[in-house]
Amino acid sequence: MILAGVVISWLLEIAIINITHGLFIPWSGFVIIMPTIASLIANDFAREGTYPTIITTSLATAGVWLIMQGMILILSQTHLEWLFLTT
């Protein structure tokens, strides 16, 4: 599972970098986390099945997105935009 996760994740990363001509580099700095997450999701597919894995992965993704949006709102309201890590 880990090998499959690494191969799929790195191929997606290379494809996205080439499509955007290097303007967007996904998972930058997450060399170990990114394939591990893909491997854990693949393991859940094998262990739990498709439907439960899609539901729990979707809920986790939505939760992370909401928390990140909340952090952006807090940083914007407190005038701490300089903490945004953009280049």
PDB file of N, CA, C and O in Angstrom:
ATOM      1  N   MET A   1       0.826  -1.191   0.000  1.00  0.00           N
ATOM      2  CA  MET A   1       0.000   0.000   0.000  1.00  0.00           C
ATOM      3  C   MET A   1       0.871   1.256   0.000  1.00  0.00           C
ATOM      4  O   MET A   1       0.574   2.227  -0.696  1.00  0.00           O
ATOM      5  N   ILE A   2       1.936   1.229   0.778  1.00  0.00           N
ATOM      6  CA  ILE A   2       2.784   2.419   0.842  1.00  0.00           C
ATOM      7  C   ILE A   2       3.462   2.668  -0.501  1.00  0.00           C
ATOM      8  O   ILE A   2       3.525   3.810  -0.955  1.00  0.00           O
ATOM      9  N   LEU A   3       3.963   1.633  -1.131  1.00  0.00           N
ATOM     10  CA  LEU A   3       4.601   1.799  -2.439  1.00  0.00           C
ATOM     11  C   LEU A   3       3.609   2.338  -3.463  1.00  0.00           C
ATOM     12  O   LEU A   3       3.942   3.240  -4.231  1.00  0.00           O
ATOM     13  N   ALA A   4       2.401   1.795  -3.479  1.00  0.00           N
ATOM     14  CA  ALA A   4       1.377   2.290  -4.411  1.00  0.00           C
ATOM     15  C   ALA A   4       1.041   3.749  -4.106  1.00  0.00           C
ATOM     16  O   ALA A   4       0.890   4.556  -5.023  1.00  0.00           O
ATOM     17  N   GLY A   5       0.925   4.087  -2.832  1.00  0.00           N
ATOM     18  CA  GLY A   5       0.636   5.468  -2.450  1.00  0.00           C
ATOM     19  C   GLY A   5       1.730   6.430  -2.874  1.00  0.00           C
ATOM     20  O   GLY A   5       1.447   7.534  -3.341  1.00  0.00           O
ATOM     21  N   VAL A   6       2.976   6.015  -2.714  1.00  0.00           N
ATOM     22  CA  VAL A   6       4.109   6.861  -3.116  1.00  0.00           C
ATOM     23  C   VAL A   6       4.111   7.070  -4.626  1.00  0.00           C
ATOM     24  O   VAL A   6       4.263   8.197  -5.097  1.00  0.00           O
ATOM     25  N   VAL A   7       3.943   5.999  -5.378  1.00  0.00           N
ATOM     26  CA  VAL A   7       3.971   6.102  -6.841  1.00  0.00           C
ATOM     27  C   VAL A   7       2.837   6.991  -7.347  1.00  0.00           C
ATOM     28  O   VAL A   7       3.067   7.886  -8.160  1.00  0.00           O
ATOM     29  N   ILE A   8       1.627   6.753  -6.874  1.00  0.00           N
ATOM     30  CA  ILE A   8       0.480   7.554  -7.317  1.00  0.00           C
ATOM     31  C   ILE A   8       0.644   9.010  -6.916  1.00  0.00           C
ATOM     32  O   ILE A   8       0.411   9.904  -7.730  1.00  0.00           O
ATOM     33  N   SER A   9       1.038   9.261  -5.684  1.00  0.00           N
ATOM     34  CA  SER A   9       1.183  10.641  -5.198  1.00  0.00           C
ATOM     35  C   SER A   9       2.265  11.396  -5.957  1.00  0.00           C
ATOM     36  O   SER A   9       2.067  12.550  -6.338  1.00  0.00           O
ATOM     37  N   TRP A  10       3.387  10.764  -6.175  1.00  0.00           N
ATOM     38  CA  TRP A  10       4.476  11.443  -6.874  1.00  0.00           C
ATOM     39  C   TRP A  10       4.148  11.669  -8.344  1.00  0.00           C
ATOM     40  O   TRP A  10       4.519  12.699  -8.906  1.00  0.00           O
ATOM     41  N   LEU A  11       3.455  10.717  -8.976  1.00  0.00           N
ATOM     42  CA  LEU A  11       3.031  10.928 -10.362  1.00  0.00           C
ATOM     43  C   LEU A  11       2.040  12.088 -10.466  1.00  0.00           C
ATOM     44  O   LEU A  11       2.126  12.900 -11.387  1.00  0.00           O
ATOM     45  N   LEU A  12       1.099  12.164  -9.522  1.00  0.00           N
ATOM     46  CA  LEU A  12       0.158  13.295  -9.513  1.00  0.00           C
ATOM     47  C   LEU A  12       0.888  14.614  -9.287  1.00  0.00           C
ATOM     48  O   LEU A  12       0.588  15.616  -9.936  1.00  0.00           O
ATOM     49  N   GLU A  13       1.845  14.609  -8.367  1.00  0.00           N
ATOM     50  CA  GLU A  13       2.599  15.824  -8.094  1.00  0.00           C
ATOM     51  C   GLU A  13       3.390  16.274  -9.326  1.00  0.00           C
ATOM     52  O   GLU A  13       3.389  17.458  -9.662  1.00  0.00           O
ATOM     53  N   ILE A  14       4.056  15.348  -9.992  1.00  0.00           N
ATOM     54  CA  ILE A  14       4.815  15.683 -11.198  1.00  0.00           C
ATOM     55  C   ILE A  14       3.892  16.207 -12.287  1.00  0.00           C
ATOM     56  O   ILE A  14       4.221  17.177 -12.970  1.00  0.00           O
ATOM     57  N   ALA A  15       2.728  15.563 -12.452  1.00  0.00           N
ATOM     58  CA  ALA A  15       1.777  16.005 -13.474  1.00  0.00           C
ATOM     59  C   ALA A  15       1.275  17.413 -13.185  1.00  0.00           C
ATOM     60  O   ALA A  15       1.207  18.242 -14.092  1.00  0.00           O
ATOM     61  N   ILE A  16       0.923  17.692 -11.938  1.00  0.00           N
ATOM     62  CA  ILE A  16       0.398  19.016 -11.584  1.00  0.00           C
ATOM     63  C   ILE A  16       1.472  20.083 -11.764  1.00  0.00           C
ATOM     64  O   ILE A  16       1.177  21.172 -12.257  1.00  0.00           O
ATOM     65  N   ILE A  17       2.701  19.793 -11.377  1.00  0.00           N
ATOM     66  CA  ILE A  17       3.796  20.759 -11.553  1.00  0.00           C
ATOM     67  C   ILE A  17       4.003  21.057 -13.038  1.00  0.00           C
ATOM     68  O   ILE A  17       4.199  22.212 -13.417  1.00  0.00           O
ATOM     69  N   ASN A  18       3.961  20.028 -13.873  1.00  0.00           N
ATOM     70  CA  ASN A  18       4.151  20.238 -15.316  1.00  0.00           C
ATOM     71  C   ASN A  18       2.974  20.963 -15.947  1.00  0.00           C
ATOM     72  O   ASN A  18       3.170  21.807 -16.821  1.00  0.00           O
ATOM     73  N   ILE A  19       1.759  20.651 -15.523  1.00  0.00           N
ATOM     74  CA  ILE A  19       0.573  21.317 -16.083  1.00  0.00           C
ATOM     75  C   ILE A  19       0.571  22.800 -15.743  1.00  0.00           C
ATOM     76  O   ILE A  19       0.211  23.626 -16.582  1.00  0.00           O
ATOM     77  N   THR A  20       0.967  23.149 -14.525  1.00  0.00           N
ATOM     78  CA  THR A  20       0.968  24.557 -14.100  1.00  0.00           C
ATOM     79  C   THR A  20       2.293  25.252 -14.383  1.00  0.00           C
ATOM     80  O   THR A  20       2.488  26.397 -13.976  1.00  0.00           O
ATOM     81  N   HIS A  21       3.201  24.577 -15.073  1.00  0.00           N
ATOM     82  CA  HIS A  21       4.523  25.130 -15.408  1.00  0.00           C
ATOM     83  C   HIS A  21       5.273  25.593 -14.162  1.00  0.00           C
ATOM     84  O   HIS A  21       5.968  26.609 -14.196  1.00  0.00           O
ATOM     85  N   GLY A  22       5.136  24.855 -13.069  1.00  0.00           N
ATOM     86  CA  GLY A  22       5.859  25.138 -11.842  1.00  0.00           C
ATOM     87  C   GLY A  22       5.258  26.240 -10.987  1.00  0.00           C
ATOM     88  O   GLY A  22       5.857  26.627  -9.984  1.00  0.00           O
ATOM     89  N   LEU A  23       4.080  26.761 -11.357  1.00  0.00           N
ATOM     90  CA  LEU A  23       3.452  27.812 -10.553  1.00  0.00           C
ATOM     91  C   LEU A  23       2.794  27.251  -9.304  1.00  0.00           C
ATOM     92  O   LEU A  23       2.641  27.965  -8.313  1.00  0.00           O
ATOM     93  N   PHE A  24       2.409  25.998  -9.337  1.00  0.00           N
ATOM     94  CA  PHE A  24       1.779  25.364  -8.175  1.00  0.00           C
ATOM     95  C   PHE A  24       2.494  24.046  -7.899  1.00  0.00           C
ATOM     96  O   PHE A  24       2.576  23.176  -8.765  1.00  0.00           O
ATOM     97  N   ILE A  25       3.001  23.914  -6.693  1.00  0.00           N
ATOM     98  CA  ILE A  25       3.682  22.684  -6.287  1.00  0.00           C
ATOM     99  C   ILE A  25       2.899  22.102  -5.113  1.00  0.00           C
ATOM    100  O   ILE A  25       3.052  22.546  -3.975  1.00  0.00           O
ATOM    101  N   PRO A  26       2.058  21.104  -5.397  1.00  0.00           N
ATOM    102  CA  PRO A  26       1.249  20.534  -4.313  1.00  0.00           C
ATOM    103  C   PRO A  26       2.096  19.721  -3.355  1.00  0.00           C
ATOM    104  O   PRO A  26       3.128  19.163  -3.729  1.00  0.00           O
ATOM    105  N   TRP A  27       1.656  19.667  -2.151  1.00  0.00           N
ATOM    106  CA  TRP A  27       2.281  18.866  -1.107  1.00  0.00           C
ATOM    107  C   TRP A  27       3.743  19.245  -0.879  1.00  0.00           C
ATOM    108  O   TRP A  27       4.537  18.409  -0.449  1.00  0.00           O
ATOM    109  N   SER A  28       4.100  20.482  -1.160  1.00  0.00           N
ATOM    110  CA  SER A  28       5.474  20.924  -0.969  1.00  0.00           C
ATOM    111  C   SER A  28       5.841  20.821   0.515  1.00  0.00           C
ATOM    112  O   SER A  28       5.158  21.377   1.374  1.00  0.00           O
ATOM    113  N   GLY A  29       6.897  20.123   0.792  1.00  0.00           N
ATOM    114  CA  GLY A  29       7.344  19.954   2.171  1.00  0.00           C
ATOM    115  C   GLY A  29       6.745  18.753   2.878  1.00  0.00           C
ATOM    116  O   GLY A  29       7.129  18.437   4.004  1.00  0.00           O
ATOM    117  N   PHE A  30       5.806  18.081   2.225  1.00  0.00           N
ATOM    118  CA  PHE A  30       5.153  16.929   2.841  1.00  0.00           C
ATOM    119  C   PHE A  30       5.634  15.635   2.186  1.00  0.00           C
ATOM    120  O   PHE A  30       4.830  14.848   1.686  1.00  0.00           O
ATOM    121  N   VAL A  31       6.929  15.424   2.193  1.00  0.00           N
ATOM    122  CA  VAL A  31       7.539  14.307   1.469  1.00  0.00           C
ATOM    123  C   VAL A  31       7.058  12.963   2.011  1.00  0.00           C
ATOM    124  O   VAL A  31       6.823  12.042   1.229  1.00  0.00           O
ATOM    125  N   ILE A  32       6.909  12.829   3.299  1.00  0.00           N
ATOM    126  CA  ILE A  32       6.495  11.560   3.899  1.00  0.00           C
ATOM    127  C   ILE A  32       4.998  11.531   4.174  1.00  0.00           C
ATOM    128  O   ILE A  32       4.365  10.486   4.027  1.00  0.00           O
ATOM    129  N   ILE A  33       4.424  12.662   4.571  1.00  0.00           N
ATOM    130  CA  ILE A  33       3.002  12.703   4.923  1.00  0.00           C
ATOM    131  C   ILE A  33       2.124  12.384   3.720  1.00  0.00           C
ATOM    132  O   ILE A  33       1.179  11.604   3.833  1.00  0.00           O
ATOM    133  N   MET A  34       2.426  12.978   2.575  1.00  0.00           N
ATOM    134  CA  MET A  34       1.585  12.838   1.394  1.00  0.00           C
ATOM    135  C   MET A  34       1.421  11.380   0.960  1.00  0.00           C
ATOM    136  O   MET A  34       0.281  10.947   0.792  1.00  0.00           O
ATOM    137  N   PRO A  35       2.482  10.599   0.768  1.00  0.00           N
ATOM    138  CA  PRO A  35       2.260   9.198   0.392  1.00  0.00           C
ATOM    139  C   PRO A  35       1.658   8.368   1.517  1.00  0.00           C
ATOM    140  O   PRO A  35       0.963   7.387   1.256  1.00  0.00           O
ATOM    141  N   THR A  36       1.913   8.747   2.760  1.00  0.00           N
ATOM    142  CA  THR A  36       1.345   8.009   3.883  1.00  0.00           C
ATOM    143  C   THR A  36      -0.167   8.161   3.903  1.00  0.00           C
ATOM    144  O   THR A  36      -0.883   7.186   4.134  1.00  0.00           O
ATOM    145  N   ILE A  37      -0.664   9.370   3.665  1.00  0.00           N
ATOM    146  CA  ILE A  37      -2.111   9.591   3.629  1.00  0.00           C
ATOM    147  C   ILE A  37      -2.739   8.797   2.494  1.00  0.00           C
ATOM    148  O   ILE A  37      -3.779   8.166   2.680  1.00  0.00           O
ATOM    149  N   ALA A  38      -2.114   8.824   1.318  1.00  0.00           N
ATOM    150  CA  ALA A  38      -2.640   8.038   0.192  1.00  0.00           C
ATOM    151  C   ALA A  38      -2.641   6.550   0.530  1.00  0.00           C
ATOM    152  O   ALA A  38      -3.575   5.839   0.160  1.00  0.00           O
ATOM    153  N   SER A  39      -1.627   6.076   1.213  1.00  0.00           N
ATOM    154  CA  SER A  39      -1.556   4.662   1.582  1.00  0.00           C
ATOM    155  C   SER A  39      -2.621   4.303   2.611  1.00  0.00           C
ATOM    156  O   SER A  39      -3.225   3.233   2.532  1.00  0.00           O
ATOM    157  N   LEU A  40      -2.852   5.185   3.569  1.00  0.00           N
ATOM    158  CA  LEU A  40      -3.883   4.928   4.572  1.00  0.00           C
ATOM    159  C   LEU A  40      -5.273   4.889   3.943  1.00  0.00           C
ATOM    160  O   LEU A  40      -6.107   4.065   4.316  1.00  0.00           O
ATOM    161  N   ILE A  41      -5.516   5.789   2.983  1.00  0.00           N
ATOM    162  CA  ILE A  41      -6.810   5.777   2.291  1.00  0.00           C
ATOM    163  C   ILE A  41      -6.961   4.489   1.486  1.00  0.00           C
ATOM    164  O   ILE A  41      -8.033   3.885   1.485  1.00  0.00           O
ATOM    165  N   ALA A  42      -5.901   4.063   0.800  1.00  0.00           N
ATOM    166  CA  ALA A  42      -5.953   2.803   0.054  1.00  0.00           C
ATOM    167  C   ALA A  42      -6.182   1.623   0.986  1.00  0.00           C
ATOM    168  O   ALA A  42      -6.913   0.694   0.641  1.00  0.00           O
ATOM    169  N   ASN A  43      -5.569   1.650   2.154  1.00  0.00           N
ATOM    170  CA  ASN A  43      -5.770   0.591   3.136  1.00  0.00           C
ATOM    171  C   ASN A  43      -7.221   0.575   3.618  1.00  0.00           C
ATOM    172  O   ASN A  43      -7.800  -0.498   3.787  1.00  0.00           O
ATOM    173  N   ASP A  44      -7.809   1.737   3.839  1.00  0.00           N
ATOM    174  CA  ASP A  44      -9.208   1.795   4.239  1.00  0.00           C
ATOM    175  C   ASP A  44     -10.125   1.242   3.154  1.00  0.00           C
ATOM    176  O   ASP A  44     -11.097   0.549   3.453  1.00  0.00           O
ATOM    177  N   PHE A  45      -9.816   1.550   1.885  1.00  0.00           N
ATOM    178  CA  PHE A  45     -10.608   0.986   0.790  1.00  0.00           C
ATOM    179  C   PHE A  45     -10.576  -0.542   0.849  1.00  0.00           C
ATOM    180  O   PHE A  45     -11.605  -1.195   0.676  1.00  0.00           O
ATOM    181  N   ALA A  46      -9.412  -1.102   1.088  1.00  0.00           N
ATOM    182  CA  ALA A  46      -9.279  -2.555   1.122  1.00  0.00           C
ATOM    183  C   ALA A  46      -9.956  -3.159   2.353  1.00  0.00           C
ATOM    184  O   ALA A  46     -10.525  -4.248   2.278  1.00  0.00           O
ATOM    185  N   ARG A  47      -9.894  -2.460   3.472  1.00  0.00           N
ATOM    186  CA  ARG A  47     -10.395  -2.991   4.740  1.00  0.00           C
ATOM    187  C   ARG A  47     -11.873  -2.714   4.954  1.00  0.00           C
ATOM    188  O   ARG A  47     -12.620  -3.614   5.339  1.00  0.00           O
ATOM    189  N   GLU A  48     -12.312  -1.469   4.708  1.00  0.00           N
ATOM    190  CA  GLU A  48     -13.671  -1.047   5.030  1.00  0.00           C
ATOM    191  C   GLU A  48     -14.626  -1.079   3.845  1.00  0.00           C
ATOM    192  O   GLU A  48     -15.834  -1.234   4.024  1.00  0.00           O
ATOM    193  N   GLY A  49     -14.092  -0.935   2.638  1.00  0.00           N
ATOM    194  CA  GLY A  49     -14.958  -0.868   1.464  1.00  0.00           C
ATOM    195  C   GLY A  49     -15.019   0.545   0.921  1.00  0.00           C
ATOM    196  O   GLY A  49     -14.505   1.488   1.522  1.00  0.00           O
ATOM    197  N   THR A  50     -15.658   0.667  -0.224  1.00  0.00           N
ATOM    198  CA  THR A  50     -15.680   1.947  -0.934  1.00  0.00           C
ATOM    199  C   THR A  50     -16.535   2.998  -0.236  1.00  0.00           C
ATOM    200  O   THR A  50     -16.051   4.094   0.046  1.00  0.00           O
ATOM    201  N   TYR A  51     -17.785   2.687   0.045  1.00  0.00           N
ATOM    202  CA  TYR A  51     -18.715   3.686   0.578  1.00  0.00           C
ATOM    203  C   TYR A  51     -18.257   4.275   1.916  1.00  0.00           C
ATOM    204  O   TYR A  51     -18.206   5.499   2.038  1.00  0.00           O
ATOM    205  N   PRO A  52     -17.918   3.453   2.936  1.00  0.00           N
ATOM    206  CA  PRO A  52     -17.471   4.054   4.197  1.00  0.00           C
ATOM    207  C   PRO A  52     -16.206   4.897   4.043  1.00  0.00           C
ATOM    208  O   PRO A  52     -16.055   5.923   4.706  1.00  0.00           O
ATOM    209  N   THR A  53     -15.300   4.464   3.172  1.00  0.00           N
ATOM    210  CA  THR A  53     -14.057   5.208   2.979  1.00  0.00           C
ATOM    211  C   THR A  53     -14.337   6.555   2.327  1.00  0.00           C
ATOM    212  O   THR A  53     -13.769   7.568   2.737  1.00  0.00           O
ATOM    213  N   ILE A  54     -15.201   6.582   1.321  1.00  0.00           N
ATOM    214  CA  ILE A  54     -15.539   7.852   0.663  1.00  0.00           C
ATOM    215  C   ILE A  54     -16.209   8.796   1.649  1.00  0.00           C
ATOM    216  O   ILE A  54     -15.890   9.985   1.669  1.00  0.00           O
ATOM    217  N   ILE A  55     -17.126   8.298   2.464  1.00  0.00           N
ATOM    218  CA  ILE A  55     -17.829   9.144   3.444  1.00  0.00           C
ATOM    219  C   ILE A  55     -16.847   9.707   4.468  1.00  0.00           C
ATOM    220  O   ILE A  55     -16.840  10.914   4.711  1.00  0.00           O
ATOM    221  N   THR A  56     -16.023   8.857   5.071  1.00  0.00           N
ATOM    222  CA  THR A  56     -15.118   9.348   6.120  1.00  0.00           C
ATOM    223  C   THR A  56     -14.033  10.257   5.550  1.00  0.00           C
ATOM    224  O   THR A  56     -13.649  11.235   6.191  1.00  0.00           O
ATOM    225  N   THR A  57     -13.534   9.948   4.354  1.00  0.00           N
ATOM    226  CA  THR A  57     -12.529  10.811   3.738  1.00  0.00           C
ATOM    227  C   THR A  57     -13.135  12.168   3.384  1.00  0.00           C
ATOM    228  O   THR A  57     -12.488  13.201   3.558  1.00  0.00           O
ATOM    229  N   SER A  58     -14.360  12.170   2.895  1.00  0.00           N
ATOM    230  CA  SER A  58     -15.043  13.426   2.564  1.00  0.00           C
ATOM    231  C   SER A  58     -15.290  14.263   3.812  1.00  0.00           C
ATOM    232  O   SER A  58     -15.084  15.477   3.798  1.00  0.00           O
ATOM    233  N   LEU A  59     -15.727  13.623   4.884  1.00  0.00           N
ATOM    234  CA  LEU A  59     -15.965  14.354   6.132  1.00  0.00           C
ATOM    235  C   LEU A  59     -14.666  14.932   6.696  1.00  0.00           C
ATOM    236  O   LEU A  59     -14.642  16.068   7.170  1.00  0.00           O
ATOM    237  N   ALA A  60     -13.592  14.150   6.645  1.00  0.00           N
ATOM    238  CA  ALA A  60     -12.300  14.639   7.132  1.00  0.00           C
ATOM    239  C   ALA A  60     -11.806  15.805   6.283  1.00  0.00           C
ATOM    240  O   ALA A  60     -11.285  16.785   6.816  1.00  0.00           O
ATOM    241  N   THR A  61     -11.967  15.704   4.966  1.00  0.00           N
ATOM    242  CA  THR A  61     -11.548  16.787   4.072  1.00  0.00           C
ATOM    243  C   THR A  61     -12.346  18.049   4.335  1.00  0.00           C
ATOM    244  O   THR A  61     -11.780  19.140   4.406  1.00  0.00           O
ATOM    245  N   ALA A  62     -13.657  17.911   4.481  1.00  0.00           N
ATOM    246  CA  ALA A  62     -14.505  19.072   4.762  1.00  0.00           C
ATOM    247  C   ALA A  62     -14.134  19.696   6.108  1.00  0.00           C
ATOM    248  O   ALA A  62     -14.122  20.919   6.247  1.00  0.00           O
ATOM    249  N   GLY A  63     -13.833  18.858   7.092  1.00  0.00           N
ATOM    250  CA  GLY A  63     -13.442  19.380   8.404  1.00  0.00           C
ATOM    251  C   GLY A  63     -12.149  20.173   8.349  1.00  0.00           C
ATOM    252  O   GLY A  63     -12.051  21.247   8.942  1.00  0.00           O
ATOM    253  N   VAL A  64     -11.157  19.650   7.643  1.00  0.00           N
ATOM    254  CA  VAL A  64      -9.890  20.364   7.503  1.00  0.00           C
ATOM    255  C   VAL A  64     -10.099  21.664   6.739  1.00  0.00           C
ATOM    256  O   VAL A  64      -9.531  22.692   7.107  1.00  0.00           O
ATOM    257  N   TRP A  65     -10.908  21.635   5.677  1.00  0.00           N
ATOM    258  CA  TRP A  65     -11.174  22.846   4.890  1.00  0.00           C
ATOM    259  C   TRP A  65     -11.854  23.899   5.763  1.00  0.00           C
ATOM    260  O   TRP A  65     -11.482  25.071   5.708  1.00  0.00           O
ATOM    261  N   LEU A  66     -12.846  23.504   6.568  1.00  0.00           N
ATOM    262  CA  LEU A  66     -13.538  24.463   7.438  1.00  0.00           C
ATOM    263  C   LEU A  66     -12.594  25.062   8.481  1.00  0.00           C
ATOM    264  O   LEU A  66     -12.650  26.262   8.753  1.00  0.00           O
ATOM    265  N   ILE A  67     -11.741  24.242   9.057  1.00  0.00           N
ATOM    266  CA  ILE A  67     -10.783  24.748  10.047  1.00  0.00           C
ATOM    267  C   ILE A  67      -9.816  25.735   9.395  1.00  0.00           C
ATOM    268  O   ILE A  67      -9.515  26.778   9.976  1.00  0.00           O
ATOM    269  N   MET A  68      -9.330  25.420   8.203  1.00  0.00           N
ATOM    270  CA  MET A  68      -8.415  26.331   7.511  1.00  0.00           C
ATOM    271  C   MET A  68      -9.113  27.643   7.149  1.00  0.00           C
ATOM    272  O   MET A  68      -8.507  28.710   7.257  1.00  0.00           O
ATOM    273  N   GLN A  69     -10.382  27.581   6.718  1.00  0.00           N
ATOM    274  CA  GLN A  69     -11.115  28.795   6.406  1.00  0.00           C
ATOM    275  C   GLN A  69     -11.327  29.626   7.668  1.00  0.00           C
ATOM    276  O   GLN A  69     -11.276  30.855   7.622  1.00  0.00           O
ATOM    277  N   GLY A  70     -11.565  28.956   8.792  1.00  0.00           N
ATOM    278  CA  GLY A  70     -11.697  29.661  10.065  1.00  0.00           C
ATOM    279  C   GLY A  70     -10.400  30.360  10.457  1.00  0.00           C
ATOM    280  O   GLY A  70     -10.418  31.483  10.961  1.00  0.00           O
ATOM    281  N   MET A  71      -9.282  29.690  10.221  1.00  0.00           N
ATOM    282  CA  MET A  71      -7.991  30.319  10.530  1.00  0.00           C
ATOM    283  C   MET A  71      -7.745  31.532   9.635  1.00  0.00           C
ATOM    284  O   MET A  71      -7.245  32.556  10.101  1.00  0.00           O
ATOM    285  N   ILE A  72      -8.090  31.424   8.363  1.00  0.00           N
ATOM    286  CA  ILE A  72      -7.933  32.565   7.454  1.00  0.00           C
ATOM    287  C   ILE A  72      -8.805  33.724   7.915  1.00  0.00           C
ATOM    288  O   ILE A  72      -8.360  34.872   7.908  1.00  0.00           O
ATOM    289  N   LEU A  73     -10.043  33.438   8.317  1.00  0.00           N
ATOM    290  CA  LEU A  73     -10.941  34.484   8.805  1.00  0.00           C
ATOM    291  C   LEU A  73     -10.368  35.157  10.058  1.00  0.00           C
ATOM    292  O   LEU A  73     -10.372  36.383  10.166  1.00  0.00           O
ATOM    293  N   ILE A  74      -9.880  34.354  10.993  1.00  0.00           N
ATOM    294  CA  ILE A  74      -9.310  34.911  12.226  1.00  0.00           C
ATOM    295  C   ILE A  74      -8.090  35.776  11.912  1.00  0.00           C
ATOM    296  O   ILE A  74      -7.961  36.877  12.446  1.00  0.00           O
ATOM    297  N   LEU A  75      -7.197  35.290  11.053  1.00  0.00           N
ATOM    298  CA  LEU A  75      -6.009  36.067  10.707  1.00  0.00           C
ATOM    299  C   LEU A  75      -6.378  37.354   9.974  1.00  0.00           C
ATOM    300  O   LEU A  75      -5.739  38.387  10.171  1.00  0.00           O
ATOM    301  N   SER A  76      -7.398  37.294   9.138  1.00  0.00           N
ATOM    302  CA  SER A  76      -7.827  38.496   8.417  1.00  0.00           C
ATOM    303  C   SER A  76      -8.459  39.516   9.363  1.00  0.00           C
ATOM    304  O   SER A  76      -8.195  40.713   9.255  1.00  0.00           O
ATOM    305  N   GLN A  77      -9.283  39.045  10.277  1.00  0.00           N
ATOM    306  CA  GLN A  77      -9.965  39.953  11.206  1.00  0.00           C
ATOM    307  C   GLN A  77      -9.016  40.573  12.223  1.00  0.00           C
ATOM    308  O   GLN A  77      -9.272  41.674  12.712  1.00  0.00           O
ATOM    309  N   THR A  78      -7.932  39.890  12.546  1.00  0.00           N
ATOM    310  CA  THR A  78      -6.970  40.419  13.510  1.00  0.00           C
ATOM    311  C   THR A  78      -5.800  41.125  12.824  1.00  0.00           C
ATOM    312  O   THR A  78      -4.811  41.474  13.469  1.00  0.00           O
ATOM    313  N   HIS A  79      -5.925  41.334  11.501  1.00  0.00           N
ATOM    314  CA  HIS A  79      -4.912  42.030  10.701  1.00  0.00           C
ATOM    315  C   HIS A  79      -3.542  41.359  10.789  1.00  0.00           C
ATOM    316  O   HIS A  79      -2.508  42.022  10.865  1.00  0.00           O
ATOM    317  N   LEU A  80      -3.564  40.047  10.777  1.00  0.00           N
ATOM    318  CA  LEU A  80      -2.321  39.282  10.785  1.00  0.00           C
ATOM    319  C   LEU A  80      -2.128  38.575   9.444  1.00  0.00           C
ATOM    320  O   LEU A  80      -1.640  37.446   9.395  1.00  0.00           O
ATOM    321  N   GLU A  81      -2.512  39.240   8.369  1.00  0.00           N
ATOM    322  CA  GLU A  81      -2.392  38.645   7.032  1.00  0.00           C
ATOM    323  C   GLU A  81      -0.963  38.287   6.686  1.00  0.00           C
ATOM    324  O   GLU A  81      -0.727  37.409   5.856  1.00  0.00           O
ATOM    325  N   TRP A  82      -0.012  38.948   7.306  1.00  0.00           N
ATOM    326  CA  TRP A  82       1.391  38.691   7.000  1.00  0.00           C
ATOM    327  C   TRP A  82       1.783  37.271   7.385  1.00  0.00           C
ATOM    328  O   TRP A  82       2.831  36.781   6.964  1.00  0.00           O
ATOM    329  N   LEU A  83       0.946  36.601   8.188  1.00  0.00           N
ATOM    330  CA  LEU A  83       1.242  35.224   8.539  1.00  0.00           C
ATOM    331  C   LEU A  83       0.889  34.241   7.430  1.00  0.00           C
ATOM    332  O   LEU A  83       1.287  33.077   7.485  1.00  0.00           O
ATOM    333  N   PHE A  84       0.140  34.699   6.416  1.00  0.00           N
ATOM    334  CA  PHE A  84      -0.147  33.832   5.275  1.00  0.00           C
ATOM    335  C   PHE A  84       1.166  33.486   4.602  1.00  0.00           C
ATOM    336  O   PHE A  84       1.975  34.374   4.335  1.00  0.00           O
ATOM    337  N   LEU A  85       1.384  32.245   4.330  1.00  0.00           N
ATOM    338  CA  LEU A  85       2.660  31.815   3.743  1.00  0.00           C
ATOM    339  C   LEU A  85       2.545  31.766   2.231  1.00  0.00           C
ATOM    340  O   LEU A  85       2.500  30.686   1.641  1.00  0.00           O
ATOM    341  N   THR A  86       2.498  32.932   1.603  1.00  0.00           N
ATOM    342  CA  THR A  86       2.442  32.991   0.145  1.00  0.00           C
ATOM    343  C   THR A  86       3.713  33.651  -0.363  1.00  0.00           C
ATOM    344  O   THR A  86       4.343  34.448   0.332  1.00  0.00           O
ATOM    345  N   THR A  87       4.070  33.303  -1.575  1.00  0.00           N
ATOM    346  CA  THR A  87       5.265  33.909  -2.156  1.00  0.00           C
ATOM    347  C   THR A  87       4.924  34.668  -3.405  1.00  0.00           C
ATOM    348  O   THR A  87       5.807  35.248  -4.036  1.00  0.00           O
TER     349      THR A  87
END
